[in-house]
Amino acid sequence: MKNTYIILTLALFCLGCLYAVEADEYLIGAYSQWRVDYENSDPAGAFSTLREKLYEGGFNAVNYTILGEDYFSNDGLGAVLSSLHNGGNESVRTILTDFSWKNEPTNNKIGAYSLFGNYLEMEAEYQLKYENGVFIPDVLPTNDNTEDDYYNTVFRHETGKLSIYHTGRYQNGYAWICNENDNHAAGMALSYPRFRWKPDNKNNPRTIGHDLKFRTRALAENKLYMTIALKVSGDEPNIPIADIKFKVLKYASADAGNREWGDYLESDYYEFPLISTNPAAYSTTIYNREYPFVDIDGHDNYLFEYYIDLPPYSTEPNSLYEQLMGGYEFFFHLNPQVYWRGNGCLEIDYLVLQDEFQRTIDATRATNVYWGRLQSRLNQIDALDTNSNILYHYLMDEPFQGQFRMYDNIQNYMAGQGKDVMTATHLENPWLKKPNGYDNYKHYKLFLKEANPKIIALDSYPLQETGSADSDLIKWNHEVNDPRFVQTRIQEITIDHYHELTKSINDDNSPFSETKLIYIPQIFGERMGTTSVTRRWKYFMPPLSMIKCLQMLPLCYAADGILSFTIASNPNSLHPTGRYYRVAPLQHSSQGLSTLTIDPQSSAFAYLTDANRKIAKYGPIIRKLLWRSADSIMNEGIHQSTILSEYKLNDLSVVQSDIGHYEGYVQCGFYLDNYSLPTFMLVNRRSVFRTTSSNEVVQMPVDDDFVNAPPQTVCFEPDDPSHGIFGTHIALYDPYDDKIYKSTSGVIDVKIDPGDGKLLQMCSSLPQVVTNDADLKEIAYLAGSITIDQGAEVTIHPGTTTNIFADSTILVKDGSTLNISGTVSIANNVSIIVENGSNIIFDNAICNWGINSILKVENSGITANNTILQSANAGETWQGLRINNAGTIGMVGTTITGAKSNEVTNSQVLLTNCKFNIPTAGTGLLIINSLPNQNVRITSTTDSMGFYSIGSKGIGLFLENPNANLFLNNTVFDGLSFGFVSYLSSDVEDTIQNCYFSNNGTGLILQDLQNSPLISNCTFYQNAIGAHFYAASPKVTECEFTGCDVGIRTELATVTTGGIYDSIFSQGETAIVSRGSNQRVSKNTF
């Protein structure tokens, strides 16, 4: 089945291009995890191969990296950008990660990714507490701020106490105080900062360490600054109050312990020489005295600032860098210390850590040297990006709190250059439990608040395994109460956080409502072991339709785009960290991207392709809707709490089938449009079942251990108010395949395949046979064969938008009526047929007709008031009207555009203020009547109504009406081969008056011996022939012929009742040409 699915999906591509969507319209991107530098022989060719595969899979953007200086060249990055642009054909846009950092006399350029600075502010008052060896989260007595993720650090306080609450004196209302008057003992007043909360499975909160990150290539240029905000006082002046130190955990100690979760001794730390930034004013010992040359903040705190020189990067095992950082970009524990000597009073308010880069930018703003170095690199890249292929510049990946401030700085600077930036933000220990019922710590929400990103992209990978024991493995089948159950993992690791972030952006009055929301789904795996044996999975490769599920889930959460991690890997090569093999939908060898192929043992790429096809359709629609909520739908209904009445539903549930290991878990995103009409985004999370033992590690290929779950059916039950909104028959419409799910016995069943997604818009529709009156309101979709029968009256109400799909037929019969108002989009090859004493009535309607679509009226009535019947697209034509035995055709204020012809037989025609816009070789209106009561009356009370050419070689009005009356008044015929052609019309009361014939080949043609109408007060302007009478003898009076090559041509007109009187012929070549005619000419002006 797997191979069949792959072949079917790829065969669809052979039929033509999936879609052409610009990445800046809806992002469907992927990380390549590849560098331009890796392709040293032919970067353009290698990335061209990548582009082809990405485009084939429905991706329109790719993230990749550049580092080596030699590749900032036309043959390097320039060639890659050109190959991805591909002349504008099947292009893939670039999300560029520039890792570069140069500091040489002739080249000091900096890449945007590399310029990450650090700024971390920590309040001193929060205390690291344990009771009987058990960690206790600190809670302040009033104004605690536990709900605010920003206040997330605690310190070890070995002496002193919490201050009283005083917002004027202390930044957060509190400080930590050591006071000899309170008999506090000398000791460590502040040290050992850790996170304020911890997960349940750890004994300690994590250390404050990797919150600050340092680009290793830039360590030699960087420094770390520490500012301590404090007050000193006491009875004895100039006595030493406190000593300041700065230590970091040695890497060997961290590695031997429990890394950031461990507990460490003083001997595990290295003490840096701490240097005062103003040594003339103060040192690392603080005295009880005034400091006139030290800055003071808004709370009257002295700001004592120090710095340490960071260890330069080195690969030598005994280097200070390796001893302290161990090859990483951070220290495992930053340990600032304030020791109180027991003298006077020490009030510590807060502490700030920042590096040289952030400090310089904060101090100098727009003029600092780092902006100049970054700008030099940007200018170089701009010169290479001649086709504007770069969509985003990617900044530091997964920033911690220390980098938030710099992210905002760089984002604003780049925006000033007209460039957009983005990065991924991560969960960062989402299980950190806050006390007193507060929500867990949300790192991504803190990033949203502090970094102010214009784009926030959340990576959340639910398929993780922590070991190879049975208790570590994901449970895929019936183990629904196991915490490792796959749906529990998806819920807790991904969906809960998608929901929380989406709420933060889309809630009413959210300050982040303009932030674009991008999700980074898991489409990769990381396995540990050998090339042939998997010892365990770190990240589990999503099997079969699960990868489609994860790719589409963001659509339930208002995604502005999707950037999947990761599309390609070398599955036989250890990751550069040396710890795992990465598995991805595309694979390549050590020779690079030129060897890129679809993994032949995996269906991942085929499922992604299928998902992306839908995302390209659904994404732009969702982005225009208002997200309200999302929930998991189960057999018994909604998994969580959603007020269904807001979405016009009584019930929403998965139909119980008792097939498969479990049922339900269909995710539903609830959306409203600008009129509060609901749309539902479904994704079937029940994707796969495992076929092999659940207590063994899955080996490669992963798909072999799984089967797709059976489809599920979701049942929607519309409520009564929905009928007041949408009308009689409620339905759901899927814009991807134009499928309409109609109600049966008051419910709508939607079948959804495993891992699949469907966007469903609540709407109005009609069943296949309508025998009772029905209303269509707001939005309606009609498809297939629909018969309105037995006298039923169907009304499309004003303001309704109606879509009739291609190849549909609507038959109105047996005395039934179809009333049409609003806007109707009629696709190609649609037939609307009205017969057997029925009626079709257009009232203030705009109907857009597709190619070859037609309206037929047989033995029935047709009326149109203030209506437009036109081609759906300019330059295309529809068949037009075919009306026979209609009794009376009544049209007022109606315009018909783009019809090949409108043909009427044996019907009375009454048109007032109507207009026909006639395409090439078309006929505006052809009337052939035979009975005396079938009169034709075409009049206008305003100018510019009539028959106009919008092409060439058209005929305006053709009339064969031998036994009934014609009255034509104030009607225009313009730009046609033949304006008005009258044949076999013999009624003596026929009248053509106040009409305007302009720019035609022949304005008016009358043919037949008895065709003798009165033609009065008409204007013939710049026609080749103004009027041509063939055997006809009309009476022409008070008409003007201006600029016509021939004013009147009369042939074989022998009846003497007609003539040409009181008319003016001017600016033409010949006024009258008479051949064998006996027309009287009198009182004319030439």
N, C-alpha and C positions, 0 to 999 in steps of 0.2 A: 504493500500500500504506500509505503514511504516513497519508493522510486516512481510509482505512478503519479503521486502528488507533484513531485519535482518536475517530471516530464510535462504534465499538464500545465503547470505554472509557467515554465519556460516556453512552452508552445504558444501561450497567449502573447508572449512578447514578439513572437515571429509575425503576428498579425499586424504589428505596427507599434508605434511609440505609446508607452503607457499614458503619459501626460507631460505637458510642458509647464512647469511651475517654477517661478523664480524663488530663490532661497530667501530673499528678503520679503516675500509675500507669505510664505509659510515654510518654516525651516524643518526639513527632514534630513538631518545631518548625522555624521558618524565620526568617531575618533578613529584615526588610522594607526595611532601609536607608532608612527614612522617619522624619520627625519630625512630632510633633503640631503643631508650629509652622507647618509647611508648609500645613496645612489651616485657613486663617484664617476661612473662611466657614462651614463645616459639618463640624467634626471628627468628630462622631458619625456622620454619613451616610457620610463617606469611609471611616472605619474599619469601618463596617458592611459596605460593599462588599468591603473586604479580608477581613473575617471570612467572608463568604459564599464567596469564592473559596478561601480557605484550607481551610475545612471541606469544600468540594467536592473538594479535592485530598487530603483525608485528613490534613491538619495539625491539630494541637490546641494549638499555642502559637506566639507570634510575638514577635520582638524588635523594638522600636521605641524612638525617642529623644524626649526632651523637653528643651528648653532655655529658651525664652522664659518670663519670669516670669508674664506675663499668662495663660499656659495652665495654670498650676496652679490651676484653677478648676473649678467644676461644669460650665461650658460647654466647657471644654477637656479636660483629662485625665480629669475625672470622667465626662464624656459618652463619651469614648473607652472607658474601662473598662466602662461600662454597655453600650455597643454591642457590645463583644467578649463580654461575659457573656451578653447577649441573653436575659435572663430564665431562664438555665439551659438554654436550648434551642439545641443546635448551637453551644455556646460554644467560644471560643478563648482560651486563657490568655495572660497578658502576661509577657514578660521585659523589664523596664523598664530603659532606659539613661537615667539622669538626668545630663545634662551641666551642670546649672546650678551657678553659683558667684556668690554675691552677697555684697558687703561694704559695705552701706550702714547708716546709723544706725538705720533702721527695718526693715531686712531684711538679714540676714547668713547666710541659709540656704545650705547646701552640698549638692549632689547626691552620691550615693554613688559614681558613676562618677568625678567630678571630684576626689575626695579621694584622689589617689594621691601618696604620699610616696616618698622615695628613701633607700636605705641600701645602700652597696656597700663591702665590705671587701676589701682587696687585700693579699696577702702581699708583702713587699718583696724576698724572697730570689730570686724567679724572675727570670731574666735574658733580655732580648731579644738573640738571638744570630744572627749571620750568619757563614758561612764561605765565602770567595771570592764574596761577594755573594749567597749562597743562604741563606735562612732555615733555622735549625736549631731545632726545638722543645727547650725546656729540660727536662732530666731531672736531678733531684737524685740524689746518690750513694746515699742510703738513704732509706727512708720517703718516697718521691717523691710519692705521691698523684696520679699521672697518671690513675689510674682514676676519681678523684673529680672530677666536673665543676665542683665549687665552686672549686677552685684553678685558675682559668682565666686569670689575668693575668700579664703579664711587664712589667718595667721596663727602660729603658735605664740601664745602670750604666757610666759612663765612668771610674770609679775604684773601688777597693775589691775585696772578695772575699766569697765565701760563707763563712758561719761554720761552725764544727763543729756537729754534730747534738747538741742539748741541749734536751730537752723541758721541763725546768723553767725554763730561762732564756728560751726563745723560744716564741711561741704555736704555731707549726707545727713547732717543733723547729729552725728555722733563722732567721737574720736576714742582712742585708747589712751588712758591716763595712768602715769606712774607718779605718785606723790608721796614725799617723805612725811607730810602731815597726816597721811592715811596709814602710816607705818608700813608702807610697801617695802619689801626687801629688794635690795639690788639684784638685778638679773636681766635675762633676755626679755626685753619688752616686745620685740616683734621679730619673727623669723619664720622659716619653713613654710612658705605659702603653698596652699593646696586649694583644690576646687572645693566649693562650698557644699556640694552634694555628691553622692556616690551611688553606683548601682547596687542592687541587693547582693550580687554575687562577689563583691569585693569587701575586704575588711577596712580599707582606707580609701578616702577620695584620692584622685590622681594628683600628681605633682603639677605645679605650674612650671612648665618647661617648654614643650613644643608649641606653646602659645606664641612664642617668638621664634621666627625662622630667619636664617641668615644665608643669603646666596653664597655658597662656598667659594665661587670664583671671585667674589667681591669682599671676602673677609679681610684682606689686607688693607682695604680702604675704609673699613667700618669700625665703629666703636659702639659700645653699649653704655647709655647714660641712665643714671638713676637720680630721680628727684624725690626728696622726702619733704612733705609739707608738715611742719610741726611748730609748736610754741614751747618756749622755755621760760621758767620763772622761778623765783625762790628768794629767800631772805639773804643769802650770801652771794654777792656778785662774783663773777669770773670763776666760779667753781665749775669743774667739769660735770656736765649733766649726762651726756650719752656718747657712745662710740658707734660709728657706722662701719659696717663691713659688707663685703659682697662675695658670696661663695657659689660654686656650682658643683653638682654631683659628678663624680668621676664616672666615666663610661664603664669601666671595669666593675665598679660597684653596682651600677644599674643593671648591667648585663647579667651579673651573678645573682641579683635579686629578682624582684618582680617588676622591673622597669618602673613605669610611672605609678604603679600601684603599691610599690614596696615601702617599707619603713626603714629609715637609714640613720646611721650614727654620724656624729660630727667628723669622725675620722674618714668618712666616705666622701668628704667634700674637699674641693680645692679652693683656696682663698686667693682671689685676684688682688693685685695691688690696686687700690681704689684711689683715684686721683680727683681732687677738687677742681672744678672748672674755674674757680676764683680763689686760688691758694692764698692770695694776700688777705682775703676776707675771712676764710674759714678753712678748717682741715677736716679730717674724719672724726675729730673730737669736738663735740658741741658744748659750749660753755654758757653759763647763765650771764648773758650780757646782751647789749643791743648790737645788731648787725646792720649798720646803716647802708652798706653796699650790697646787701642781699635782697633779692626780689621778694615782694610780699604779695600773696594772692588776695582775693576778695573776702577772705575770712580772717585776714590778719595773720596768716601763717607765713613763717619764713620758708622759702623754697631753697633748700640746700641741694645743689646739683653736683654729681660726681660722674666719672666715667671709668670704664675699663677698656683696655686694648684687647680686641678679640684675637684669638690665636689664628695666624694665617693658615690657609689650607695647605695640607701636606699629606702625602701618602706614606710617609715614614712612620713605622709602628710606634716609635718612641716620641714622636712629635707631640707637642702640647695639644694640637687639634685632635689627633687620634686618641690621646689620653682622656680628653674631656668630651669630645663629640662623637668619636668612634665612627667617622665616616658620614654622619648625618648632618642635617642642616640646623640642628637645634641642640640645646643642652637638655638633659633629662630632668634636671631640677635646678631652677634658679632660686637662690637662697639669700636674699638681702637680709641683713641683720641689724637690729638696733639694740644695743646693750645699754640699759639704764644703770648708772653708777650709784643710785640710791640717794642722790642729792637733788634738792629742789623739786620742781614739778615739770614733767615732760608730757606734752599732749601731742600724740601722733595722729594726724588727720587722714592722710592718704599718701600713697607712694606711686610714682610713675616710672615706668621703664620705657625707654625709646632708643632707637639706634641713630647713628649719624645721618643716615639718609632721611629719615622722617624728621629729625630735629632740624636739619638744614632746610628742608622744604617748608616746614612750619614757620621757620624764622624768616625766610627770604621770599616765600610764595612764588610769584611768576618769574623771578629773575635768577633762581638758583641754578647752579652748574649742572644738576642732574637733568633738569628739563632740557637744557641745551644739548646734553649728550644724547638724550632720548630723541630729541628733534632731529639730530643729525642722522640717527638710524632711520627714523620715519621718512625723512627726505630721500634717503637712499632706496628704501623700499618703494616709495611712491614712484620713483623713476623707473623701477622695474615692473610695476603693476600698471602697465599701459592700458589694460582693458578693465580696470577697476574690479578685479576678480575678488579682492579681499572683502569679505563680509564683516568679520569681526577680528579684532586683535584680542588674543586670549591672554589674560593676566594670570597671576600666580594661582595655581590649582589648589582648590580646597583650602582657602585661607582660614587661619585661626584668628582669634580675637585680636591678637597683636597686629595683624595685617589689615584690619578693616579700615583704619583711618587712611592708610596709604592707597588702598583700593579706591576710595572715594576721591582722593587727590588725583590719581592718575586718570580715573574716569572723567573727571571734570576737565583736566588738561587735554585729553584726547578729544573730548567733545568740542573743545575750542578749535581743534584742527579738523573738525568734521568727520571724526572717526568714532566708531562704536566699539565698545569692549565688552567682554563677558568672561566669566569663569564658572567653574562648578563649585557649589557649596555642598557640604556633606552633613551627615547626621551627627557625628562627633558625640558618641556616647548618649544616645537618646534615652537610655535607661537610668540616667541620673535622677534619682527620686528626691523630689522636694517634699518637705513636711506639710502637715495641716491641709492635705487635700489639694494642694496646688498641682498644676500640670507639670510633667517632667520638663527638664531643661531642653530647650529647642535652639540648637546652635544656628540653624538656618534662619530662624526668626530674629536672632540677635544680629546676624549678618545683614538681614533686610533693614533693620532699624539703624545700625551703626554705620554701615558702608554705603547705604542709600543706592544700591545698584539699580541701574535702569533696566537691567536684565538679571533675573535670578534663575539659576539652573541647578536643580537639586538632583544629585546622584544618590540612589537608594537601591541597593542590590539585595533582594530578599533570599535568593537561593545560595545560602552559605552553610557550610558544614565545618564544625570546629575540630573534628577528629575522625577517627575510623571506628570507634566503638558504636554499638547499636544506639546508644543514647545521644550520639553526635549526629546521626544521619537524619536527613529529611524523610518524613513519612508521607507517602504519596497516595495511600488508598483509604482504608476505613478507619485509620487511627485519628479520628476527628477530635478526641479529647487530649491528644498528646501535644505538648507545647512545640514539638518539632513538626507537627502536621503542616503540610505545605501551605494550606490556606491560612493557618495561623501566622506562619512566617510572612506571607504576602501581606496580611492585614497589619501586623505589628511593625514590620520593617519598612514597608512601602506605603500602603494605603493610608494608614493613620497619619503619616507625615505629609503625603500628598494633600490630604484633606485639611490639615492644619495650615499648611502654607497657602493653599488656595483660599481658605477663609481669610487669612491675613491680608490678602491682596484684593479679594472680591467682596468682602463684607461692606455693608452700607457705610459710607463716610470713611472708608479706609484711607489713610494718608499715602498708601502705596498703590493706589488704583491705577496709576499709569505705568507701573512696573510690568515688564514683559515676563511671562512665566514659561520657562523651558524645563522639560524633564529629561533625565538621562537614564533610560531603561537599561537593564542588564541583558546583553546579547552575547555574553562571553562566559568562559569558565577558566578557572585556574586550578590545575591538578598537581599534586606532589607525588613524587615517585620516580619512575624511570620512563623512558620513551614508550615502553610496552606495558608497564604495570602501574596502575594508579594506586598509591598507598592511601591517599585521601584527597578530597576536594576542599579547597579553600572557598572558591566560588564555583557553584555547580552549573555546568553548561545547560541552559534551558532546553529540554528535549521536545521534539516534535512541535505541536501547536502551542506549547507553553511560551515559546519565544514570541509568537504572534500575540499572545495574551499580554505579555509584559510590554511589548512595543506599543500596543493600543491602549493600555490602561490610562496613560496620561490624558487621553481624550475625555475621560470622565471627570477631569479636574482642570478644565479651562486652559489647557496647554496652548501657548502661543507658538510652540515649536517643540521639536523632539531632536535630541542629539544623543545617539546611541553609543554605548561603550561595550565593546570595541569591534570594529568590523573585520579586522585582519590580524593574523599572527603567523609565526613560524611554530607549528605545534611540536616540532622535534628539537627545538632549541630552548635551553633554560633561559628564563628571563634574566636580564642583566643583574638582578639582585642575587641570582643563583639559587632561588628557593622554589620555583615552580615553573611549570609549562603552561602557557596560555593557549586556550582553544577559542576559535572564533569562526564565524560563518565562511570567511574567505581565508585561504592559507597560502603561504609562500615559503620558498626555501631560503637558505642563507644567501642566495644570489639576489634577493630583493624583490621588489614589486613587479619586475618583468616576468616573474614566474607565478604571478597571482592567479589562483584558480578557486572555483567553488569546491568546498570540501565534499568529495564524492561519497563519503559515508554519513553525511548529515543532511537533513532537510531544512536546516536553519535558514539558509539564504532564500530558499523557495518560500518559506513561511513569512520571512521578512518582506520579501517582494510583494506578496499578497497583502500584508498589513500596510505597507507604504502606499499601495495603490488606493486603499481606502482612506488612509490618513490624508493623502493629497486632496481627496474630495471633501472629507469631513472637517479637516482642520480649519480651512478658511471660513466655513460656516459657523463652527463653534466659537471662533474668535469674535464673531459679531453678536453672540448671544450673552445673556447674563447668567452666570453660574450661580446656583442657589444652594445646592447640596449634592451629596452623593452617598449611596448606601449599597449594601450587599443584599440582593434579593434571594430569599430562601423559599422552601416549600410553603412555610407558614406566612410568608410575606417579607416585609422589610426586616433586615437584620438589626438595624439600629432604629432611631426614631426620626421619621420624616412625616410631615403633615401632608398627606396625599391630596387633600382637597385643594391645596395650593396649585396642584398640577392636574386638577380636574379628574381625579381618580377616586373610586371607592376602594379599590384593592389592586395590589400588584404582587404577584407571586410566581414562583417557578412551579409548573405543573408536576405533580408527583408521578413518577413513572416506575419507580422501584427497579430501575436499571442502573447498574454501576455501583461502585463502592459507597458513594455518597451523592447527594444532590444539592442543588442550589449554588450559592456563591457566584451569582451573576451580578457584576458590579453595574450600578446605574448612576450616571451623572444626570442631575436634574437641572435643566436650563429653561429660561424664559426669554422670549424676544421682547422688543420694545412695547408690545401690546399685551404683555403678560401671558402670551400663549406658550404652552409647554413643548419642550423637545427633550427626548431621553437618549442618552448615550449608553448603550449596553456593551459590556465586554464579558464574555463567558470565561470566568476564571477556572472553572472545572475543565481543565485542558487535557490532562493525561493521567493514566494509571500505570503503576509499575507492574511489570510481569515477572520480575525476578525477586529473590529474597530481599526483604526490606532491611535485614540486619547485616548486609554485605555492601562494601563500597562498589559503586557502579564503575565499570571499566569502559574503555573506549571500544567501539563507538557508542555514545550514550543512547542514541535512538533505539538501539537493539533491545534495551531493557524496558521499553515503554510502548504503550499503545495509546492512541487518541481516545478520549472518553466519548461516549455517545453524545449526540446533540441534546440540547434541553429546550423546553418550550416555556416562554415567559407569557403569563396571562395578565393582560391589562383589562380592568373593569372601569370604564368611564362613569363618572357620576352624572346625576341629573343636570346640574348646572352646565356641564359640558355641551349639552344639546342646545341650551340657550345661546351658547357662544358659537358653536360650529354648525348647528343644524340637526337634521334628523338622523343621519348616518355618520357615526364617528369612525375614523380610521387612523392608521399610522402610516407615515410615508418615509421610505428610505431613499435619500437622494443619490446613493451610490449606484443602485441598479434600477431606480425609478419603480421600485416595488411598493404596492399599496397593500397593507394588511387591513382587511375589512372585518367589521364586527359580525359575530354570529351569536344570536341569543344574548346580546348585550355585552359580550366580552370579545377581546381581540387576542388571538394567540399568535405569538411570534416564535418561530423555530430558529435557534441560533447554534451554530456549530462550535465545537470545542476551540477555545482560544480566539474565537471570532468576535468582531465588533459590529454593531449596527447603530446608526444614528436614526432615530425615529421621531418625526414631527407629528404631533397631534393635528388632525385635519378633518375636513369633511370629504365625503365621497358618496358614491351611489353603488348599490348592489347591481348585479347583472341584469335583473329584471325589477322594474319599479312599477308597482300597481297602485300605490297610494301616494298622496301628496307628500312632497319632500322639499326641504329647504337646505341650501348650501350657503354657509356663511364663513367669513374671515379668510380661510384658506382652504382650497379644495383641489383634489387630484382625482382625475378620471382616466381610466385605462381599459382597454379591451373592448368587448362588445357589451353595450348597455342599451336596453330597450325600455322606453317609457311607454306604458300601455294602459289600456282600460280607463282612459279619461283622466289619468293622473296628471297633476300639475307640479312640475319641478321648477323651483325658483332659485336662481343664483342671485343673492341679495346684493344691493349696492355696497361698495367697499370691499367686496370679496375678490381675492386673487385666485383665479382658477387655472389649473394646468391640465390640458388634455394631451395624453402621450401619443407618440407615433403609432400609426397603423390602427388607431382606435376607431370604432364606429358607434355613433349615438343615433338610435332610431326612435323617433317620436311618432306614435301611431295611434289609431283608433280614438280620435277625439282628445288626445292628450295635449298638454301645453308645456313648452320649455321657455321660461322667462330668463333672460340673460342681462345682468348688470355687472358693474365692476370691470376688472381687467382679466381677460381670458387669453392664455397662451396656448395656442393650438399647434402641436408639433406636425411633422411631415406625414403625409398620406392619411390624414384624418378625414372621415366622412361624417357629416351631420345630415341626417335624412329625416325630413318631416313629411308625413304622408297620411292619407285616409282621414281627412277632416280635422287634422291637428293644427297647432299653431306654434310658431316661434316668434318671440317678441324680444327685440333688443331695446333696452332703455338705459341711456347713459353708459354704454358699454364701450370698452376698447378691446377689440379682438385681434390678436396677432396670429396670422395664419402661416403655417409652415408650407414647405414646397409640396405641391400636388394635393393639398388639402382642399376640400370642397364643401359647399352647402347646397343640398338639394331639397327643393320644396315641391311636392307633388300633391295636387288636389287638397291643398292646405293653405293656411294664411301665414303671411310674413309681415311684420311691422318693425320699423327701426326708428328710434327717436334719439337724436343727439348721440350718435354712435359712430365709432371708427372701426372699419373692417380693413385691415392692412396686412401686408407681408410682415412676417416676423423679423426679417432682416433686409436691409436695403440691398437692392440688386437682385433679390430672389423674387420668384413669383408663386402665387397659389392659383388654384384652378378658378376660383370665383364662385358666383351664384348660378344655379340652374333651377329655374322656377317655371313650373308648368301647371296651368289650371289653378292658379292661386286665388281666384276671385279678385281681390284687390290687394295690390302691393302698396303699402303706405310707408314712406320714408320721409322723415323731417330732420334737417340738420345732420345728415349722415355723410360720411366720407368713406369711399372705397378706394384703396390704394394697392397697386401691385398685382391685381387679378388678371390672369390671362384673358378672361372674358367673363362677362356677366350676361346670361342669356335668359330671356323671358319669352314664354309662349302662352298665348291664350289667357292673358291676365290683364286686368286693368292696372295701370301704373300711375301712381300719384306721388310725385317727388317734389319736395319743397326744400330749398336751401341745401341741396346735396352736391357733392363733388366727387368726381372720378379722376384718379391719377393713374394713367394708363402706361404700362410698361411697353418695351419694344415688341412690335407685332401684336399688340393686344387690342382688345375691343372693350371700350368702356361699358357700353350697354347695347345689347342686341335684342330687339323686341320684334316678335312675329306673332301678330294677332289675326284672328279671322272673324270674330263675332262683333255685332254692332255695339254691344255694351262694353267692349274692352277699350275704353278710351285711354289716351296717354296724356298726362298733364305734368309738365316739368317746368317749375317756376322757381323764382328766387326773389326774396325781398331784400337781399344784400348783394353787394358786388362780389366778384371773384368766385362765384359758384358755377359749376359746370364740368367740362371735360378737358383735362390737361394731359399733355404728354410728359412722361418722365423717362422716355426712351426715344425710339424712332419707329416710323412705319406703323403707327397706331391709327385706329379708327375710334372716334369719339362715340357717336350714337348712330346705330343702324336701325331703321324702322321700316317694317312692312306691316301696314295697318290699313287694309283696303276698305274696311266697313265701319270704322269708328273714328272718333274725333282726336286730333292732335292739337294741344295748346302748349307752345314753347315760349317762355317769357324770361327775359333777363338772364340768359344762360351764356356762359363763355365756352368757346371751343378754341383751344390754343395748342400750337406746336404739333399738330397731327398730320398724318398723310391725308386723311379725309375727316373733316370735322363732324358733319352731319350728313348721313346718307338716308334719303327717304325713297322708298320703292313701293309702288302699287298702293298709294294712298289717294283716296278719291273723295273723301269727305269735304264738302264745300266750305265747312266751318273751320278747317285747319288753319291755324294761325301761328306764325313765327314772328315774334316782336321783341324789340329791345335786346336783341342778342348780339354777341360780340365774337366775331370770327377773326383770329389773328395767327399769323406765322404758320399757317397750314399749307399743305400742298394744294388742296382744294377745300375751301371753307364749307360750302354747302353744295350737295348734289341732290337734285330732284329728278326722278326717273319715272316715266309712265305717262301715257297720254292724258289721263284724267287727274294727274297730280297738279293741283292748282291752288295751293295755299295762299293766304295773305302774308306777305313778308313786309313788315313795316318797322321803321326806326331801328334798323339793324346796322351794325358797323362791321365792315370788312377791311382789315388792316394787314398789309404786308403778307398777303397770301399769293401763291403763284397764280391761282385762279380764285377769285372771290366766290363766285357762285357758278354752278354748271347745271343748266337745265337741259335734260335730254327727253324730248317729246313732251315735256311738262310746260305748262303755261301759267305760272304763278303771277300774282299781282305784286310787284315790287314798288314800294312807295316810301319816300322820305328816308332812304338809306344812304350811307356814306361808304364809298369805296376808295381807300387811301393806300397808295404804295403797292397796289397789286399789279403783277405783270399783266393779267387780264382781269378786268373787273367782273364782267359777266360773259359767259360763253353759253349761247343758246343754240340748240340743234333740233331740227324737225319739230319745232313747236308751232303747230298749225292752228291751235284753238285761239280765237281772237279775244277770249274773255280776259286774258292776262295782259301784262304790259309792264313797262318800266317808267315810273313817274316820280317827279320831284326829288330826284336823287342826285348826289354829288360824286363825281369821279375826279380824283386828283392824284398827282405824283406817280401815276402808273404808266406803263408803256401803251396799253390798249384798254380803252374803256369797255367796249362791247364788241364781241365777235358773234355774228349771226350766220348760221349755215342752214339754209332750208327752213328758216323759221318765219313766222308771221306775227311777231310781237310788236306791239305798239310802244313807241318811245316818245315821251312827251315831258316837257318842262324840267328837263335835267340840266345839270351844270357840269361842264367838262373843263 
